[in-house]
Amino acid sequence: MSDASLRHDLREFALELRKLAYTMPGGHEDPLISLSERMGRRAQEEGRFVCSTERVSERALFDSAV
């Protein structure tokens, strides 16, 4: 499974958890919504990290070839 696929799955799970949270009796959804937000942020952060490390790796390959 690729990193992009794992990030996509994590975002989808976060969304599913959020939807489930809104079916909880009043007041009990907050911890689930919080977890959903953390999952979404983590997936987004990983996406930025992977993209930036890929750019660094590409630049290193270019520099070593020159």
C-alpha positions as CSV (number, residue, x, y, z in Angstrom):
1,M,0.0,0.0,0.0
2,S,1.4,3.4,-0.9
3,D,1.7,6.4,1.4
4,A,-0.9,8.3,-0.7
5,S,-3.3,5.4,-0.3
6,L,-2.8,5.3,3.5
7,R,-3.3,9.0,3.8
8,H,-6.5,8.7,1.7
9,D,-7.8,5.9,3.9
10,L,-7.0,7.9,7.1
11,R,-8.9,10.9,5.8
12,E,-11.8,8.6,4.9
13,F,-11.8,6.9,8.3
14,A,-11.7,10.4,10.0
15,L,-14.8,11.4,8.0
16,E,-16.6,8.2,8.8
17,L,-15.8,8.6,12.5
18,R,-17.1,12.2,12.4
19,K,-20.4,11.0,10.8
20,L,-20.7,8.3,13.5
21,A,-20.0,10.8,16.2
22,Y,-23.0,12.9,15.2
23,T,-25.2,9.8,15.9
24,M,-24.1,9.7,19.6
25,P,-26.4,10.9,22.3
26,G,-26.0,14.6,23.2
27,G,-22.6,15.6,24.6
28,H,-20.8,12.3,23.9
29,E,-19.7,13.1,20.4
30,D,-17.0,15.6,21.4
31,P,-14.2,13.1,22.0
32,L,-14.9,11.4,18.7
33,I,-15.0,14.6,16.7
34,S,-11.7,15.6,18.4
35,L,-10.2,12.3,17.3
36,S,-11.6,12.7,13.8
37,E,-9.9,16.2,13.5
38,R,-6.6,14.8,14.8
39,M,-6.7,12.0,12.2
40,G,-7.5,14.5,9.4
41,R,-4.7,16.8,10.4
42,R,-2.2,14.0,10.7
43,A,-3.1,12.7,7.2
44,Q,-2.7,16.3,5.8
45,E,0.6,16.8,7.7
46,E,2.0,13.5,6.3
47,G,1.1,14.5,2.8
48,R,3.0,17.8,3.1
49,F,6.0,15.9,4.7
50,V,6.1,13.3,2.0
51,C,5.9,15.9,-0.7
52,S,8.7,18.0,0.8
53,T,11.0,15.0,1.3
54,E,10.3,13.9,-2.3
55,R,11.4,17.3,-3.5
56,V,14.5,17.2,-1.4
57,S,15.3,13.7,-2.8
58,E,14.8,14.8,-6.3
59,R,17.0,17.9,-5.8
60,A,19.8,15.7,-4.3
61,L,19.6,13.4,-7.3
62,F,19.8,16.4,-9.6
63,D,22.7,17.9,-7.7
64,S,24.7,14.6,-7.7
65,A,24.2,14.2,-11.5
66,V,25.5,17.7,-12.2
